[in-house]
Amino acid sequence: MSKAPSSSPLARIAQRIRAHDWFAAAIEVAIVVLGIFLGLQVTQWNEERQDRAREISLMMNVARNLREDVAEMDENIRTASSRMASLDYLLRLAGDWDPPREFPSSRFAIQVEQVPPFNRQSGYAIGIEAFILSFYDGNRFAYNTLINADGPNLIDDQMMLGEIQQYYASVDLLLTFERSLAENRLRILDAMQKEGISAVDGKSFQEVASIVRANPPLRAAVENYWLYANRQVYLTRRASADAADLADRIERKYRN
């Protein structure tokens, strides 16, 4: 009574070879090789699919953080624009103030940003306008996760990855500037306090303007703070536009 054929592929190949059934042995070998090849292909396909899912998740999280940045930056632009307009109005009341469209320098020309004029019906006092200051906090959790989770090797669009890295480098410059802005804010508050002007005393713009007019150091502090407000508007507008553009393109590319 003959033995039943073994179910093991290698055992069947060995049986075919012992029986000198070369054609059947070749078929068995081909089946084994094909099975191994298909198994490797399926494994590779699954890994690629998982990598693609991770890439989409990482990039969409970055886009979400960018949208949050835009919302925060636009609010900071609003408050900085209001501060810049109120300081401009104060300096015009003090007299001899008509800033040019730009300030040339050996490094670069500082553009004067266009902001809505001060609303005289707002009821704002110059003391509180100088006191209020909004900083960019930001949330780069998704970007840090992307960088630390081998994300750069997963991202198919390396040019877009480079733009994201450039954006966060520009954000670092904004944060550096805001530290110097905070120091300048303390200088103007100190200069105002020395002249009896506080954030809450309610002095009118006209009253403060008369004090500024008679006090060159205070006027210089106001002018410098106006220039810092202008710079904050410029840097934050640029960063907000970059964040919005990046978020748009990431969402178009990766949204399912």
LUMTOR-823173 format. One record per residue (C-alpha): residue number from 0; x, y, z. Coordinates in steps of 0.2 Angstrom, whole numbers, plus 5000, padded with zeros to 4 digits. Example, Ala and Ser with C-alpha at 12.3 -4.5 7.8 and 13.67 -1.06 7.14 Angstrom:
# LUMTOR-823173
(pt 0 (5062 4978 5039))
(pt 1 (5068 4995 5036))
END
This chain:
# LUMTOR-823173
(pt 0 (5000 5000 5000))
(pt 1 (5008 5017 4995))
(pt 2 (5010 5031 5006))
(pt 3 (4999 5046 5005))
(pt 4 (5008 5062 4997))
(pt 5 (5015 5073 5011))
(pt 6 (5006 5090 5013))
(pt 7 (5023 5099 5015))
(pt 8 (5029 5108 4999))
(pt 9 (5047 5103 5003))
(pt 10 (5043 5085 5006))
(pt 11 (5033 5084 4990))
(pt 12 (5048 5091 4980))
(pt 13 (5059 5078 4988))
(pt 14 (5047 5064 4983))
(pt 15 (5046 5071 4965))
(pt 16 (5065 5071 4964))
(pt 17 (5067 5054 4971))
(pt 18 (5054 5048 4958))
(pt 19 (5064 5058 4944))
(pt 20 (5048 5067 4941))
(pt 21 (5057 5083 4936))
(pt 22 (5043 5092 4928))
(pt 23 (5032 5090 4943))
(pt 24 (5047 5095 4955))
(pt 25 (5049 5110 4944))
(pt 26 (5031 5115 4946))
(pt 27 (5032 5112 4965))
(pt 28 (5047 5123 4966))
(pt 29 (5039 5137 4956))
(pt 30 (5024 5136 4967))
(pt 31 (5035 5138 4983))
(pt 32 (5045 5152 4975))
(pt 33 (5029 5161 4969))
(pt 34 (5021 5159 4987))
(pt 35 (5036 5167 4995))
(pt 36 (5036 5181 4982))
(pt 37 (5018 5185 4985))
(pt 38 (5020 5184 5004))
(pt 39 (5034 5197 5003))
(pt 40 (5024 5208 4992))
(pt 41 (5009 5207 5003))
(pt 42 (5020 5211 5018))
(pt 43 (5028 5226 5009))
(pt 44 (5011 5232 5003))
(pt 45 (5005 5232 5021))
(pt 46 (5020 5241 5027))
(pt 47 (5018 5254 5014))
(pt 48 (5000 5256 5018))
(pt 49 (5004 5258 5036))
(pt 50 (5018 5271 5032))
(pt 51 (5005 5280 5021))
(pt 52 (4992 5281 5035))
(pt 53 (5005 5287 5047))
(pt 54 (5011 5300 5034))
(pt 55 (4993 5306 5032))
(pt 56 (4990 5307 5051))
(pt 57 (5006 5316 5054))
(pt 58 (5004 5329 5041))
(pt 59 (4985 5332 5044))
(pt 60 (4990 5335 5063))
(pt 61 (5003 5348 5057))
(pt 62 (4989 5356 5046))
(pt 63 (4978 5357 5062))
(pt 64 (4992 5366 5072))
(pt 65 (4995 5378 5058))
(pt 66 (4976 5383 5058))
(pt 67 (4977 5386 5076))
(pt 68 (4993 5397 5073))
(pt 69 (4983 5407 5060))
(pt 70 (4969 5410 5072))
(pt 71 (4981 5415 5086))
(pt 72 (4992 5426 5075))
(pt 73 (4977 5435 5067))
(pt 74 (4971 5440 5085))
(pt 75 (4989 5446 5089))
(pt 76 (4989 5456 5072))
(pt 77 (4973 5464 5078))
(pt 78 (4979 5470 5095))
(pt 79 (4996 5475 5088))
(pt 80 (4987 5485 5074))
(pt 81 (4976 5494 5087))
(pt 82 (4992 5498 5098))
(pt 83 (5001 5504 5083))
(pt 84 (4986 5515 5077))
(pt 85 (4984 5522 5095))
(pt 86 (5002 5527 5097))
(pt 87 (5002 5535 5079))
(pt 88 (4986 5545 5084))
(pt 89 (4995 5550 5101))
(pt 90 (5011 5556 5091))
(pt 91 (5000 5566 5079))
(pt 92 (4992 5575 5093))
(pt 93 (5009 5578 5101))
(pt 94 (5014 5586 5084))
(pt 95 (5028 5584 5071))
(pt 96 (5024 5566 5067))
(pt 97 (5022 5560 5049))
(pt 98 (5032 5544 5047))
(pt 99 (5038 5539 5030))
(pt 100 (5032 5523 5021))
(pt 101 (5049 5514 5025))
(pt 102 (5064 5517 5036))
(pt 103 (5080 5513 5025))
(pt 104 (5095 5505 5034))
(pt 105 (5111 5497 5029))
(pt 106 (5103 5480 5033))
(pt 107 (5086 5481 5026))
(pt 108 (5072 5494 5024))
(pt 109 (5059 5493 5037))
(pt 110 (5042 5494 5029))
(pt 111 (5028 5504 5038))
(pt 112 (5013 5492 5039))
(pt 113 (4996 5499 5034))
(pt 114 (4983 5497 5049))
(pt 115 (4966 5504 5051))
(pt 116 (4967 5521 5059))
(pt 117 (4963 5524 5077))
(pt 118 (4944 5524 5081))
(pt 119 (4941 5540 5091))
(pt 120 (4924 5533 5096))
(pt 121 (4932 5517 5104))
(pt 122 (4934 5524 5121))
(pt 123 (4951 5517 5123))
(pt 124 (4964 5525 5134))
(pt 125 (4982 5526 5128))
(pt 126 (4988 5519 5145))
(pt 127 (4978 5503 5143))
(pt 128 (4983 5502 5125))
(pt 129 (5001 5503 5129))
(pt 130 (4999 5490 5143))
(pt 131 (4990 5477 5133))
(pt 132 (5001 5465 5123))
(pt 133 (4997 5449 5115))
(pt 134 (5011 5436 5112))
(pt 135 (5012 5421 5101))
(pt 136 (5011 5405 5111))
(pt 137 (5009 5392 5097))
(pt 138 (5008 5374 5097))
(pt 139 (5021 5364 5088))
(pt 140 (5017 5347 5096))
(pt 141 (5012 5339 5079))
(pt 142 (5028 5346 5071))
(pt 143 (5039 5339 5085))
(pt 144 (5030 5322 5084))
(pt 145 (5034 5322 5065))
(pt 146 (5052 5326 5068))
(pt 147 (5054 5314 5082))
(pt 148 (5044 5299 5075))
(pt 149 (5055 5297 5060))
(pt 150 (5043 5307 5051))
(pt 151 (5055 5315 5038))
(pt 152 (5058 5298 5031))
(pt 153 (5040 5295 5029))
(pt 154 (5035 5311 5020))
(pt 155 (5034 5308 5001))
(pt 156 (5035 5327 4997))
(pt 157 (5052 5332 5004))
(pt 158 (5050 5350 4997))
(pt 159 (5034 5353 5007))
(pt 160 (5043 5346 5023))
(pt 161 (5057 5358 5020))
(pt 162 (5044 5372 5019))
(pt 163 (5036 5367 5035))
(pt 164 (5054 5367 5043))
(pt 165 (5057 5384 5036))
(pt 166 (5040 5390 5043))
(pt 167 (5045 5385 5061))
(pt 168 (5062 5393 5059))
(pt 169 (5053 5409 5055))
(pt 170 (5042 5406 5070))
(pt 171 (5057 5405 5081))
(pt 172 (5063 5422 5074))
(pt 173 (5046 5429 5079))
(pt 174 (5047 5422 5096))
(pt 175 (5065 5430 5098))
(pt 176 (5058 5447 5092))
(pt 177 (5043 5446 5105))
(pt 178 (5056 5444 5119))
(pt 179 (5063 5461 5114))
(pt 180 (5046 5468 5112))
(pt 181 (5042 5464 5130))
(pt 182 (5057 5473 5135))
(pt 183 (5052 5488 5125))
(pt 184 (5035 5488 5133))
(pt 185 (5042 5489 5150))
(pt 186 (5053 5504 5145))
(pt 187 (5038 5514 5139))
(pt 188 (5027 5509 5154))
(pt 189 (5042 5515 5165))
(pt 190 (5043 5531 5155))
(pt 191 (5024 5534 5157))
(pt 192 (5024 5530 5175))
(pt 193 (5038 5543 5178))
(pt 194 (5027 5556 5171))
(pt 195 (5012 5551 5181))
(pt 196 (5003 5541 5167))
(pt 197 (4996 5523 5172))
(pt 198 (4987 5510 5163))
(pt 199 (4971 5514 5172))
(pt 200 (4971 5532 5176))
(pt 201 (4960 5536 5161))
(pt 202 (4969 5551 5155))
(pt 203 (4963 5557 5138))
(pt 204 (4974 5556 5122))
(pt 205 (4975 5575 5122))
(pt 206 (4981 5575 5140))
(pt 207 (4994 5562 5137))
(pt 208 (4999 5571 5121))
(pt 209 (5003 5587 5130))
(pt 210 (5014 5577 5142))
(pt 211 (5023 5568 5127))
(pt 212 (5025 5585 5118))
(pt 213 (5035 5592 5133))
(pt 214 (5045 5577 5137))
(pt 215 (5058 5571 5123))
(pt 216 (5063 5555 5132))
(pt 217 (5045 5550 5134))
(pt 218 (5041 5554 5116))
(pt 219 (5056 5544 5110))
(pt 220 (5049 5529 5120))
(pt 221 (5032 5531 5112))
(pt 222 (5040 5532 5095))
(pt 223 (5051 5516 5098))
(pt 224 (5036 5507 5104))
(pt 225 (5026 5512 5089))
(pt 226 (5041 5505 5078))
(pt 227 (5041 5489 5088))
(pt 228 (5022 5487 5086))
(pt 229 (5024 5490 5067))
(pt 230 (5037 5476 5067))
(pt 231 (5026 5464 5076))
(pt 232 (5012 5467 5064))
(pt 233 (5024 5464 5049))
(pt 234 (5032 5448 5056))
(pt 235 (5015 5441 5062))
(pt 236 (5006 5444 5046))
(pt 237 (5020 5436 5036))
(pt 238 (5020 5420 5048))
(pt 239 (5001 5419 5047))
(pt 240 (5000 5420 5028))
(pt 241 (5014 5406 5027))
(pt 242 (5004 5395 5040))
(pt 243 (4988 5397 5030))
(pt 244 (4996 5393 5014))
(pt 245 (5005 5378 5021))
(pt 246 (4989 5372 5029))
(pt 247 (4979 5374 5013))
(pt 248 (4992 5364 5003))
(pt 249 (4994 5350 5016))
(pt 250 (4975 5348 5017))
(pt 251 (4973 5347 4998))
(pt 252 (4987 5334 4997))
(pt 253 (4983 5323 5012))
(pt 254 (4964 5325 5015))
(pt 255 (4955 5309 5011))
END
